Amino acid sequence: MKINTLATSALTVLLAITSINALAAENKSSNTGVDVAKAPGENFDLSGYKLQLPVANGHSVVEVAPAMLRDYESNYFYTDKSSGAMVFSCPSNGATTRGSHYPRTELRSLSEWNFTDSHSLTATLAVTQQPDNRDLIVGQIHGDGKGSEALKLRWHNGDIVAGVKTSLNTTEIRSTIAKGIALGEQFTYSIVQQDHAVTVTVNGASQSFTYDASWDNETVYFKAGNYLQDNSTSGANGVVFFYKLN
């Protein structure tokens, strides 16, 4: 009887451990190895970013500071329970930052620099839903002054287009780098700055741009996420999944 009791107890413990392991495996994404039960900031290193949301806060928008970002989740920023991706969702009728006409759910790097030395941003992502006008921005080099959007990496209905201002506060010039990416299809981009040269690569295709001396005194930083280029009142959504961000 004692032997049977011990055997039963051992079986119970074994089943409990198996159940715990199965639950842990279920929470792990097969694509990325992240824990889908956790907030994005627990799976990705976001310690150097703040998050801007399409939610009004006075004359600007709600921002989530790094200290709060680690375990932050909302309808606009969350972990996809299937893939483990970091999801940026933004409605076209969302609130906008001061000076912008368009809403965003976007990470803003706190590391600021000038067009000297070398800095880079790399991401693997997929646009899973586009707004009515099919336009959004998934990566930027942005400055603090007027007309200081040095680079906007645009999604336009499956084409990836670099919008570049090689001179400060001038008209953006656009150049298509990749075409025909389907909704939900993963792609990778990198933005590599070396002194006054910036090279943008999308799925292995690269283009380089040279910035002039007008940028020398301008402080800039990276942004990544979902900066919608649609401000219609329809509330149409844009959704972007980030699988890697470095």
C-alpha positions in Angstrom: 0.0 0.0 0.0 2.8 2.4 0.9 4.6 1.6 -2.4 1.4 2.3 -4.3 0.9 5.6 -2.4 4.5 6.7 -3.2 4.0 5.8 -6.9 0.8 7.7 -7.0 2.5 10.8 -5.4 5.4 10.6 -7.9 2.9 10.4 -10.8 1.0 13.4 -9.5 4.2 15.4 -9.2 5.3 14.3 -12.7 2.0 15.3 -14.2 2.2 18.7 -12.5 5.7 19.4 -13.8 4.6 18.3 -17.3 1.6 20.7 -17.1 3.8 23.6 -16.0 6.3 22.9 -18.8 3.5 22.7 -21.4 2.1 26.0 -20.2 5.6 27.6 -20.4 6.1 26.2 -23.9 2.7 27.6 -24.9 3.7 31.0 -23.7 6.9 30.9 -25.8 6.7 32.1 -29.4 8.0 29.6 -31.9 9.2 32.5 -34.1 11.1 34.6 -31.7 11.5 32.8 -28.4 9.9 35.6 -26.5 7.3 35.1 -23.8 3.9 36.0 -25.3 2.4 36.4 -21.8 4.7 39.4 -21.1 4.6 43.0 -22.1 6.7 44.2 -25.1 9.2 45.9 -22.7 9.9 42.6 -21.0 10.8 40.9 -24.3 12.6 43.8 -26.1 15.2 46.2 -24.6 13.3 49.5 -24.6 15.3 51.1 -21.9 16.6 53.7 -24.3 13.1 54.8 -25.6 9.9 56.5 -24.6 6.6 55.6 -26.3 4.3 58.2 -27.9 0.6 57.3 -28.1 -2.4 58.6 -30.1 -4.0 59.7 -26.9 -4.5 63.4 -26.1 -2.6 65.0 -23.2 -3.2 68.7 -23.2 -1.8 70.1 -26.5 0.2 67.0 -27.1 -0.1 63.2 -26.5 0.5 60.7 -23.8 4.1 59.5 -23.5 5.2 56.5 -21.6 8.7 57.0 -20.0 11.3 54.2 -19.9 10.7 53.5 -16.2 7.0 52.7 -17.0 7.5 51.1 -20.4 8.9 47.8 -19.2 5.6 46.3 -18.2 3.3 48.7 -20.2 0.6 47.4 -22.5 -2.6 48.9 -24.0 -4.8 48.6 -27.0 -2.2 50.6 -28.9 0.9 48.7 -27.8 1.0 45.1 -26.8 2.5 41.6 -27.4 0.9 39.5 -30.1 -0.1 36.3 -28.4 0.7 34.1 -31.4 4.0 35.4 -32.7 5.4 37.3 -29.7 5.8 40.4 -31.9 5.7 43.9 -30.4 2.5 45.4 -31.9 2.0 49.1 -32.7 -1.7 49.9 -33.4 -2.8 53.4 -34.4 -6.2 54.8 -35.5 -6.5 57.5 -38.1 -8.6 59.7 -35.7 -6.0 59.5 -32.9 -4.5 62.5 -31.2 -1.3 64.0 -32.6 1.9 65.4 -31.2 2.5 69.1 -31.2 3.5 70.2 -34.7 2.2 67.1 -36.5 -1.1 66.5 -38.4 -0.9 62.7 -38.0 -1.3 60.3 -35.1 1.3 57.7 -34.1 2.1 54.8 -31.8 5.9 55.2 -32.0 9.1 54.7 -30.0 11.3 57.7 -29.7 15.0 57.1 -28.9 16.4 59.1 -26.0 19.9 58.8 -27.5 20.6 62.0 -29.5 23.5 62.6 -31.8 24.8 64.7 -34.7 25.9 63.7 -38.2 29.3 62.6 -36.9 30.6 59.1 -35.9 28.3 56.2 -36.6 24.8 55.2 -35.5 22.3 52.6 -36.7 18.8 51.2 -36.3 17.8 47.7 -37.5 14.3 46.1 -37.4 12.4 43.1 -38.7 8.7 43.8 -39.0 5.5 43.4 -40.9 2.7 45.8 -41.7 -0.5 43.7 -41.0 -3.1 46.4 -41.5 -2.8 49.7 -43.4 -5.1 52.8 -43.1 -7.4 53.9 -45.9 -4.8 55.9 -47.7 -2.3 53.0 -47.3 0.5 55.2 -45.9 2.5 55.0 -42.7 6.0 55.4 -41.5 8.0 52.6 -39.7 11.4 54.3 -39.0 12.8 57.8 -38.8 15.8 60.0 -38.2 14.3 63.1 -36.7 15.6 66.3 -35.2 14.4 68.9 -32.7 14.2 71.9 -35.0 11.7 72.9 -37.7 12.0 70.9 -40.9 14.4 68.4 -39.2 12.9 65.1 -40.4 16.2 63.9 -41.9 14.8 60.5 -43.0 11.3 58.9 -43.0 11.1 55.3 -44.0 7.6 55.0 -45.5 5.3 52.1 -46.2 3.0 52.9 -49.2 0.8 49.9 -50.1 3.6 47.5 -49.9 6.4 49.7 -51.3 9.1 50.9 -48.9 10.1 54.5 -49.7 12.9 56.6 -48.2 11.9 60.2 -47.7 15.1 62.2 -47.4 16.0 65.8 -46.6 19.7 66.1 -47.4 19.6 69.8 -46.5 17.9 70.9 -43.3 14.4 72.4 -43.6 14.0 71.6 -47.3 11.5 69.6 -49.3 11.6 65.8 -48.8 12.9 63.8 -51.8 11.5 60.2 -52.0 13.2 57.2 -53.4 11.7 53.6 -53.5 13.9 50.9 -52.1 11.7 47.9 -52.2 8.4 47.0 -53.9 5.5 44.6 -53.5 5.7 43.5 -49.9 2.4 41.9 -48.9 0.4 42.8 -45.8 1.7 40.4 -43.1 4.9 39.7 -44.9 8.1 40.1 -42.8 10.8 42.4 -44.0 14.0 43.8 -42.6 15.4 47.3 -42.7 18.5 49.0 -41.5 19.4 52.7 -41.3 23.2 53.2 -40.9 24.6 56.6 -40.5 28.3 57.2 -40.9 29.2 60.9 -40.6 27.2 62.7 -43.3 26.3 59.5 -45.2 23.2 57.4 -44.5 22.6 54.0 -46.0 19.1 52.5 -46.0 18.8 48.8 -46.7 15.5 46.9 -47.1 15.6 43.2 -47.7 19.2 43.5 -49.0 18.6 46.4 -51.4 20.5 49.5 -50.4 20.5 53.2 -51.2 22.9 55.8 -49.8 22.3 59.5 -49.2 24.7 62.3 -48.4 23.7 65.1 -45.9 25.2 68.5 -46.2 26.8 70.8 -43.7 23.4 72.4 -42.8 22.9 69.4 -40.5 26.1 69.9 -38.5 24.5 71.7 -35.5 21.2 69.8 -35.6 20.6 67.1 -32.9 18.8 64.1 -34.2 17.5 60.7 -32.9 15.9 57.5 -34.2 12.2 56.7 -34.1 10.5 53.4 -34.9 6.9 52.1 -34.8 3.7 53.2 -36.6 3.5 56.8 -37.5 0.2 56.9 -39.5 0.0 59.2 -42.5 -3.8 59.2 -42.4 -5.8 61.6 -40.2 -9.3 60.9 -41.5 -12.1 60.8 -39.0 -13.0 57.2 -40.0 -10.8 55.7 -37.3 -9.3 53.3 -39.8 -6.4 51.4 -38.2 -2.8 50.8 -39.1 -1.1 47.9 -37.4 2.6 47.1 -37.4 4.3 44.0 -35.9 8.0 44.3 -34.9 9.9 41.1 -34.4 13.3 42.6 -33.8 14.5 46.1 -33.0 18.1 47.0 -32.4 
